[in-house]
């Protein structure tokens, strides 16, 4: 059998994802892609490959996978318990999954979406140019028990690295800029919106997430007269009862609800990974401030490969110990420089 992972068991909402597909908005198809794109960059840095490689996105629960050959893996995103042949392995790190070894990934302990990366990326079929599953559009399907996930050719053998991830699994401050209908909200309403402590509502999916809060709704003037316009992931729509919904990666391409603002892409990860009930507060920025922050965040992702570090491991638990370079130099038995005066 070629390089592959055999799915022995899997959670209820796992799918192959990537950074999404572009160029189809006019046809009614949003970009889609991973719910936490930063995690794709982190895993790619750990394996020394491009972040466009297809990965396995696991929503809330992982699975059990058997390798048909030696395969490098990396784990990123929501923190989940993971073992290889019963030995615990560290999250946000890269590891060797030897042939016939079994990787077990449990439930998420922090965050919602965890990612399994493989060296060479998953070599699954493409839909409209990319491999990512877009459920609301009917592109691709969820991964099922018994599936065999082919793995692409890997150009490296390096493992044993970790990366310190961006802190984004617990909610917190969400930065946004004004949107096309922001001027329909009175200044007092906008101020109240930024001072309100919201909670991640249980009602949410890859299309949108409801924000729960105390107090009256956030109404806008002329709300019923708004013509449907283009919408994008990160838009904060206000429904008829004044409740905010954050549009996510599989949102519709047009909508008639007013948008009080649009979340920076670098902070949309926080919304998707925020646990149910966690606190979220929105901070309004100028367009110039938002562009500068987004540019810095993009630069950090681009430079992640330089920030990875060797993973310090207990040699008594390393199953692939002989694959490591344990000696980085040599000393002479006859010549002892430290003894020379």
VOPAGU-2260 file (C-alpha; in pm, 1 decimal, decimal comma):
REM VOPAGU-2260
SITE   aa  ch    i         X         Y         Z
SITE  UNK   A    0       0,0       0,0       0,0
SITE  UNK   A    1     120,5     351,8     -80,2
SITE  UNK   A    2     186,3     614,0     186,1
SITE  UNK   A    3    -140,4     667,9     370,7
SITE  UNK   A    4    -319,7     695,8     702,9
SITE  UNK   A    5    -591,4     440,1     770,1
SITE  UNK   A    6    -879,2     588,9     970,7
SITE  UNK   A    7    -963,3     336,0    1243,4
SITE  UNK   A    8   -1209,2     573,4    1413,0
SITE  UNK   A    9   -1295,6     941,2    1375,1
SITE  UNK   A   10   -1493,5    1219,4    1538,9
SITE  UNK   A   11   -1824,6    1338,9    1393,3
SITE  UNK   A   12   -1700,8    1649,3    1208,6
SITE  UNK   A   13   -1355,7    1584,2    1062,1
SITE  UNK   A   14   -1271,8    1690,7     707,7
SITE  UNK   A   15    -979,8    1761,9     478,6
SITE  UNK   A   16    -913,6    2136,9     470,8
SITE  UNK   A   17    -664,8    2385,6     329,2
SITE  UNK   A   18    -643,0    2763,7     297,3
SITE  UNK   A   19    -956,8    2775,0      82,6
SITE  UNK   A   20   -1038,0    2850,7    -279,9
SITE  UNK   A   21   -1043,6    3193,5    -436,6
SITE  UNK   A   22   -1211,0    3333,4    -747,9
SITE  UNK   A   23   -1563,0    3197,4    -699,5
SITE  UNK   A   24   -1739,3    3473,7    -504,1
SITE  UNK   A   25   -1920,7    3590,9    -818,1
SITE  UNK   A   26   -2058,1    3238,3    -856,7
SITE  UNK   A   27   -2189,6    3236,1    -500,2
SITE  UNK   A   28   -1908,5    3035,5    -339,5
SITE  UNK   A   29   -1710,1    3178,8     -49,8
SITE  UNK   A   30   -1348,0    3089,3      12,2
SITE  UNK   A   31   -1413,3    2827,2     281,6
SITE  UNK   A   32   -1098,8    2657,7     409,6
SITE  UNK   A   33    -972,1    2586,2     758,5
SITE  UNK   A   34   -1153,2    2743,1    1052,3
SITE  UNK   A   35    -814,8    2840,3    1200,0
SITE  UNK   A   36    -578,0    2929,3     913,4
SITE  UNK   A   37    -298,5    3022,1    1156,7
SITE  UNK   A   38    -282,8    2657,0    1261,0
SITE  UNK   A   39    -204,3    2558,5     901,6
SITE  UNK   A   40      93,2    2794,2     900,6
SITE  UNK   A   41     215,4    2656,4    1234,9
SITE  UNK   A   42     197,7    2294,3    1124,1
SITE  UNK   A   43     362,1    2375,4     792,3
SITE  UNK   A   44     650,6    2545,6     973,3
SITE  UNK   A   45     699,6    2237,7    1192,3
SITE  UNK   A   46     726,6    2014,7     885,1
SITE  UNK   A   47     916,6    2261,9     666,7
SITE  UNK   A   48     653,4    2272,5     392,9
SITE  UNK   A   49     401,1    2513,1     242,6
SITE  UNK   A   50      90,1    2611,6     443,8
SITE  UNK   A   51    -120,1    2535,6     135,2
SITE  UNK   A   52     -78,1    2160,8     200,4
SITE  UNK   A   53    -404,5    1983,0     278,5
SITE  UNK   A   54    -458,3    1888,6     644,8
SITE  UNK   A   55    -716,5    1706,0     852,5
SITE  UNK   A   56    -938,1    1943,3    1051,3
SITE  UNK   A   57   -1094,3    1782,4    1360,0
SITE  UNK   A   58   -1385,5    1962,8    1526,5
SITE  UNK   A   59   -1394,2    1889,8    1898,6
SITE  UNK   A   60   -1282,9    1526,9    1870,2
SITE  UNK   A   61    -991,5    1351,4    1701,5
SITE  UNK   A   62    -963,7     990,3    1596,3
SITE  UNK   A   63    -741,9     684,2    1563,1
SITE  UNK   A   64    -507,3     652,9    1264,5
SITE  UNK   A   65    -266,2     381,0    1149,6
SITE  UNK   A   66      32,0     458,5     925,6
SITE  UNK   A   67     104,8     235,2     626,7
SITE  UNK   A   68     465,3     362,8     615,0
SITE  UNK   A   69     689,4     606,6     799,1
SITE  UNK   A   70     507,7     941,5     796,1
SITE  UNK   A   71     600,9    1271,2     955,9
SITE  UNK   A   72     315,1    1441,7    1138,4
SITE  UNK   A   73     254,6    1770,7    1314,4
SITE  UNK   A   74     -25,9    1872,8    1549,6
SITE  UNK   A   75    -163,8    2225,6    1579,7
SITE  UNK   A   76    -472,3    2430,3    1665,2
SITE  UNK   A   77    -702,0    2329,2    1951,4
SITE  UNK   A   78    -507,6    2129,5    2210,0
SITE  UNK   A   79    -603,8    1761,5    2213,9
SITE  UNK   A   80    -456,1    1463,3    2396,2
SITE  UNK   A   81    -242,1    1258,7    2157,4
SITE  UNK   A   82     -45,4     932,5    2178,8
SITE  UNK   A   83     163,7     724,4    1940,9
SITE  UNK   A   84     148,7     353,7    2028,5
SITE  UNK   A   85      36,4     453,6    2378,2
SITE  UNK   A   86     315,5     705,9    2443,2
SITE  UNK   A   87     202,6    1065,9    2496,1
SITE  UNK   A   88     322,5    1314,3    2234,6
SITE  UNK   A   89     333,1    1690,4    2266,6
SITE  UNK   A   90      90,6    1917,9    2082,3
SITE  UNK   A   91     219,7    2202,0    1859,6
SITE  UNK   A   92     506,7    1971,0    1766,2
SITE  UNK   A   93     628,0    1740,9    1488,5
SITE  UNK   A   94     677,8    1365,4    1530,1
SITE  UNK   A   95     758,7    1052,3    1333,6
SITE  UNK   A   96     469,4     808,5    1293,6
SITE  UNK   A   97     643,6     484,3    1199,8
SITE  UNK   A   98     493,7     223,7     969,8
SITE  UNK   A   99     211,9      29,2    1142,6
SITE  UNK   A  100     217,1     269,6    1439,0
SITE  UNK   A  101    -113,0     400,2    1574,1
SITE  UNK   A  102    -183,7     766,1    1645,0
SITE  UNK   A  103    -470,6     838,7    1883,5
SITE  UNK   A  104    -611,2    1189,6    1918,6
SITE  UNK   A  105    -872,2    1258,1    2185,5
SITE  UNK   A  106   -1115,9    1538,1    2261,8
SITE  UNK   A  107   -1020,8    1903,7    2256,7
SITE  UNK   A  108    -905,5    2033,1    2595,3
SITE  UNK   A  109    -871,9    2395,1    2475,1
SITE  UNK   A  110   -1021,6    2541,1    2160,4
SITE  UNK   A  111   -1249,7    2377,1    1905,7
SITE  UNK   A  112   -1054,8    2287,0    1589,2
SITE  UNK   A  113    -742,4    2070,4    1598,7
SITE  UNK   A  114    -527,3    1990,5    1294,7
SITE  UNK   A  115    -331,9    1684,9    1186,1
SITE  UNK   A  116     -60,2    1763,5     929,6
SITE  UNK   A  117     144,2    1506,4     737,3
SITE  UNK   A  118     473,7    1549,1     558,1
SITE  UNK   A  119     386,2    1602,6     192,6
SITE  UNK   A  120      26,2    1690,8     273,0
SITE  UNK   A  121    -278,4    1472,7     216,5
SITE  UNK   A  122    -308,6    1373,1    -151,4
SITE  UNK   A  123    -689,2    1370,0    -162,4
SITE  UNK   A  124    -904,6    1475,3    -463,3
SITE  UNK   A  125    -943,0    1842,9    -555,7
SITE  UNK   A  126   -1270,2    2029,1    -594,4
SITE  UNK   A  127   -1261,2    2346,7    -804,4
SITE  UNK   A  128    -885,1    2364,8    -773,0
SITE  UNK   A  129    -830,6    2291,7    -403,1
SITE  UNK   A  130    -877,2    1997,5    -168,3
SITE  UNK   A  131   -1067,4    2168,9     111,3
SITE  UNK   A  132   -1411,8    2040,7     201,7
SITE  UNK   A  133   -1688,4    2305,7     170,5
SITE  UNK   A  134   -1989,0    2134,1     327,2
SITE  UNK   A  135   -2244,8    2409,5     269,8
SITE  UNK   A  136   -2162,5    2401,8    -103,9
SITE  UNK   A  137   -2154,2    2022,5    -126,6
SITE  UNK   A  138   -1784,1    2002,8    -210,0
SITE  UNK   A  139   -1619,3    1702,1     -47,3
SITE  UNK   A  140   -1745,2    1505,7     251,3
SITE  UNK   A  141   -1669,0    1433,9     613,4
SITE  UNK   A  142   -1404,7    1170,9     691,5
SITE  UNK   A  143   -1545,7     833,6     798,2
SITE  UNK   A  144   -1415,8     526,0     976,3
SITE  UNK   A  145   -1237,5     297,9     731,3
SITE  UNK   A  146   -1123,7     578,1     500,0
SITE  UNK   A  147    -770,0     556,7     364,7
SITE  UNK   A  148    -616,9     903,0     338,7
SITE  UNK   A  149    -331,6     907,9      83,0
SITE  UNK   A  150     -23,2    1109,1     175,5
SITE  UNK   A  151     188,0    1301,5     -76,1
SITE  UNK   A  152     559,6    1267,2    -136,8
SITE  UNK   A  153     763,1    1411,8     148,6
SITE  UNK   A  154    1082,0    1602,1      71,8
SITE  UNK   A  155    1219,9    1587,4     428,3
SITE  UNK   A  156    1275,4    1351,8     721,4
SITE  UNK   A  157    1313,4    1610,1     999,0
SITE  UNK   A  158    1094,9    1578,6    1309,9
SITE  UNK   A  159    1119,8    1668,8    1676,9
SITE  UNK   A  160    1037,2    2040,3    1666,5
SITE  UNK   A  161     785,5    2256,8    1848,0
SITE  UNK   A  162     642,2    2601,8    1794,6
SITE  UNK   A  163     493,2    2844,8    2045,3
SITE  UNK   A  164     146,8    2914,7    1901,4
SITE  UNK   A  165     -38,8    3242,6    1892,6
SITE  UNK   A  166    -269,9    3269,0    2195,3
SITE  UNK   A  167    -617,3    3232,5    2044,0
SITE  UNK   A  168    -801,6    2947,3    2217,1
SITE  UNK   A  169    -980,4    3130,7    2499,8
SITE  UNK   A  170   -1172,9    3417,7    2338,5
SITE  UNK   A  171   -1068,5    3764,8    2453,2
SITE  UNK   A  172   -1031,1    4088,0    2253,9
SITE  UNK   A  173   -1159,1    4084,1    1895,8
SITE  UNK   A  174   -1052,0    4378,0    1679,3
SITE  UNK   A  175   -1269,8    4504,6    1395,8
SITE  UNK   A  176   -1302,5    4794,7    1150,7
SITE  UNK   A  177   -1603,5    4979,2    1018,3
SITE  UNK   A  178   -1804,3    4809,0     744,8
SITE  UNK   A  179   -2042,1    4913,8     466,7
SITE  UNK   A  180   -2336,1    4975,2     701,0
SITE  UNK   A  181   -2149,8    5094,0    1010,7
SITE  UNK   A  182   -2275,3    5448,0     954,6
SITE  UNK   A  183   -2633,8    5325,4     997,9
SITE  UNK   A  184   -2561,4    5263,7    1367,3
SITE  UNK   A  185   -2570,3    5564,0    1599,3
SITE  UNK   A  186   -2246,5    5652,3    1779,2
SITE  UNK   A  187   -2406,3    5559,7    2111,5
SITE  UNK   A  188   -2496,3    5214,5    1975,7
SITE  UNK   A  189   -2142,8    5160,7    1847,3
SITE  UNK   A  190   -1999,5    5266,6    2183,2
SITE  UNK   A  191   -2232,7    5030,4    2368,1
SITE  UNK   A  192   -2134,8    4751,1    2130,4
SITE  UNK   A  193   -1764,3    4795,3    2208,4
SITE  UNK   A  194   -1830,8    4809,2    2583,9
SITE  UNK   A  195   -2050,4    4497,8    2592,9
SITE  UNK   A  196   -1908,1    4166,4    2709,2
SITE  UNK   A  197   -2030,1    3899,2    2468,7
SITE  UNK   A  198   -2029,4    3522,1    2512,8
SITE  UNK   A  199   -1973,8    3257,6    2247,5
SITE  UNK   A  200   -2320,3    3110,5    2195,7
SITE  UNK   A  201   -2370,6    2734,3    2143,2
SITE  UNK   A  202   -2549,7    2819,7    1818,3
SITE  UNK   A  203   -2278,9    2830,7    1557,5
SITE  UNK   A  204   -2116,2    2643,2    1270,5
SITE  UNK   A  205   -1875,8    2701,9     980,3
SITE  UNK   A  206   -2120,8    2956,2     835,3
SITE  UNK   A  207   -2172,2    3179,9    1137,0
SITE  UNK   A  208   -2155,9    3208,2    1516,9
SITE  UNK   A  209   -2410,8    3381,6    1736,8
SITE  UNK   A  210   -2295,0    3621,2    2009,4
SITE  UNK   A  211   -2486,8    3602,7    2337,1
SITE  UNK   A  212   -2507,9    3909,7    2562,5
SITE  UNK   A  213   -2712,0    4083,0    2831,2
SITE  UNK   A  214   -2920,8    4392,2    2762,0
SITE  UNK   A  215   -3111,7    4527,1    2463,8
SITE  UNK   A  216   -3023,0    4459,0    2103,2
SITE  UNK   A  217   -2810,6    4670,4    1869,3
SITE  UNK   A  218   -3062,3    4819,4    1627,6
SITE  UNK   A  219   -2969,5    5033,6    1327,8
SITE  UNK   A  220   -3162,8    5302,3    1146,2
SITE  UNK   A  221   -3338,1    5195,4     827,1
SITE  UNK   A  222   -3256,4    4831,9     895,5
SITE  UNK   A  223   -3549,3    4699,9     692,1
SITE  UNK   A  224   -3456,0    4902,2     383,3
SITE  UNK   A  225   -3106,3    4760,3     330,6
SITE  UNK   A  226   -3046,9    4598,3      -7,8
SITE  UNK   A  227   -2854,6    4268,8      -8,7
SITE  UNK   A  228   -2484,5    4326,2     -61,7
SITE  UNK   A  229   -2168,3    4118,6     -73,7
SITE  UNK   A  230   -2061,3    3962,2     257,0
SITE  UNK   A  231   -1729,5    3811,0     364,0
SITE  UNK   A  232   -1597,8    3602,3     651,9
SITE  UNK   A  233   -1547,6    3827,8     952,9
SITE  UNK   A  234   -1851,1    4048,5     891,1
SITE  UNK   A  235   -2058,1    4111,3    1204,8
SITE  UNK   A  236   -2421,8    4103,1    1096,4
SITE  UNK   A  237   -2694,5    4234,8    1323,8
SITE  UNK   A  238   -3019,9    4040,4    1289,1
SITE  UNK   A  239   -3369,5    4184,6    1320,0
SITE  UNK   A  240   -3376,6    4140,6    1697,7
SITE  UNK   A  241   -3042,3    4319,9    1737,3
SITE  UNK   A  242   -2829,0    4006,9    1790,0
SITE  UNK   A  243   -2476,2    3997,0    1639,8
SITE  UNK   A  244   -2370,9    3702,2    1424,4
SITE  UNK   A  245   -2008,0    3666,8    1314,1
SITE  UNK   A  246   -1989,9    3527,1     961,0
SITE  UNK   A  247   -1738,5    3246,1     928,5
SITE  UNK   A  248   -1548,8    3082,7     642,6
SITE  UNK   A  249   -1847,9    2914,4     475,2
SITE  UNK   A  250   -2081,4    3212,7     502,7
SITE  UNK   A  251   -2316,2    3321,4     225,4
SITE  UNK   A  252   -2183,4    3561,2     -38,6
SITE  UNK   A  253   -2463,9    3818,7       0,1
SITE  UNK   A  254   -2686,9    3931,8     285,0
SITE  UNK   A  255   -2939,1    4197,0     377,9
SITE  UNK   A  256   -2872,5    4234,2     749,9
SITE  UNK   A  257   -2671,1    4544,0     843,4
SITE  UNK   A  258   -2307,1    4487,8     934,8
SITE  UNK   A  259   -2176,4    4686,4    1225,6
SITE  UNK   A  260   -1817,8    4602,3    1131,0
SITE  UNK   A  261   -1570,6    4345,4     998,1
SITE  UNK   A  262   -1326,8    4149,9    1214,8
SITE  UNK   A  263    -958,4    4145,4    1121,9
SITE  UNK   A  264    -866,7    3808,7     963,1
SITE  UNK   A  265    -597,8    3755,2    1228,1
SITE  UNK   A  266    -862,3    3778,4    1503,6
SITE  UNK   A  267   -1128,6    3566,1    1331,6
SITE  UNK   A  268    -923,2    3265,0    1446,9
SITE  UNK   A  269   -1008,1    3362,6    1805,8
SITE  UNK   A  270   -1379,6    3355,5    1731,3
SITE  UNK   A  271   -1368,6    3009,9    1570,3
SITE  UNK   A  272   -1158,5    2865,8    1853,5
SITE  UNK   A  273   -1347,3    3037,2    2139,8
SITE  UNK   A  274   -1511,1    2777,9    2368,1
SITE  UNK   A  275   -1885,7    2798,6    2421,2
SITE  UNK   A  276   -1957,2    3053,7    2692,6
SITE  UNK   A  277   -1615,3    3220,9    2670,5
SITE  UNK   A  278   -1595,1    3600,3    2688,9
SITE  UNK   A  279   -1543,7    3810,4    2375,5
SITE  UNK   A  280   -1507,7    4190,0    2360,9
SITE  UNK   A  281   -1494,6    4388,9    2038,1
SITE  UNK   A  282   -1248,5    4674,4    1986,4
SITE  UNK   A  283   -1307,9    4921,8    1703,2
SITE  UNK   A  284    -999,8    5029,9    1503,8
SITE  UNK   A  285    -949,7    5271,5    1220,0
SITE  UNK   A  286    -889,3    5115,6     880,8
SITE  UNK   A  287    -524,7    5226,3     897,8
SITE  UNK   A  288    -476,4    5070,3    1242,2
SITE  UNK   A  289    -640,2    4747,6    1130,9
SITE  UNK   A  290    -429,8    4723,7     815,8
SITE  UNK   A  291    -107,9    4771,7    1015,2
SITE  UNK   A  292    -202,9    4505,2    1271,2
SITE  UNK   A  293    -303,7    4259,9     999,2
SITE  UNK   A  294      23,5    4319,5     814,2
SITE  UNK   A  295     224,1    4244,6    1129,3
SITE  UNK   A  296      22,1    3927,7    1192,7
SITE  UNK   A  297      80,3    3810,2     836,0
SITE  UNK   A  298     452,6    3875,0     874,2
SITE  UNK   A  299     462,3    3662,3    1189,9
SITE  UNK   A  300     299,0    3371,2    1006,2
SITE  UNK   A  301     541,5    3407,0     715,8
SITE  UNK   A  302     837,8    3390,0     955,2
SITE  UNK   A  303     719,8    3097,5    1165,7
SITE  UNK   A  304     972,5    2857,7    1018,8
SITE  UNK   A  305    1251,1    3062,5    1178,1
SITE  UNK   A  306    1088,4    3039,0    1521,0
SITE  UNK   A  307    1057,8    2661,0    1558,6
SITE  UNK   A  308    1276,2    2499,5    1823,6
SITE  UNK   A  309    1403,3    2146,7    1890,4
SITE  UNK   A  310    1162,1    1945,8    2100,0
SITE  UNK   A  311    1319,3    1837,7    2429,3
SITE  UNK   A  312    1211,9    1479,9    2488,5
SITE  UNK   A  313    1270,3    1205,1    2742,5
SITE  UNK   A  314    1507,7     958,7    2573,7
SITE  UNK   A  315    1343,2     668,4    2757,8
SITE  UNK   A  316    1014,7     731,4    2573,4
SITE  UNK   A  317    1147,4     804,0    2222,0
SITE  UNK   A  318    1048,4     511,7    2002,0
SITE  UNK   A  319    1242,6     644,3    1702,4
SITE  UNK   A  320    1557,4     722,4    1903,1
SITE  UNK   A  321    1795,4     575,7    1644,9
SITE  UNK   A  322    1668,7     819,5    1381,3
SITE  UNK   A  323    1811,3    1114,8    1576,7
SITE  UNK   A  324    2159,8    1260,3    1533,4
SITE  UNK   A  325    2289,3    1206,9    1887,3
SITE  UNK   A  326    2650,6    1309,2    1823,7
SITE  UNK   A  327    2719,1    1648,0    1671,5
SITE  UNK   A  328    3098,7    1639,8    1701,4
SITE  UNK   A  329    3399,8    1426,1    1791,1
SITE  UNK   A  330    3678,1    1442,0    2046,5
SITE  UNK   A  331    4022,9    1289,2    2036,9
SITE  UNK   A  332    4123,1    1021,5    2284,3
SITE  UNK   A  333    4486,5    1137,7    2256,2
SITE  UNK   A  334    4446,7    1512,1    2246,4
SITE  UNK   A  335    4255,3    1671,5    2537,1
SITE  UNK   A  336    4240,4    2048,6    2476,1
SITE  UNK   A  337    4080,3    2120,1    2814,0
SITE  UNK   A  338    4380,1    1967,2    2990,3
SITE  UNK   A  339    4623,1    2198,6    2816,0
SITE  UNK   A  340    4747,9    2488,9    3020,8
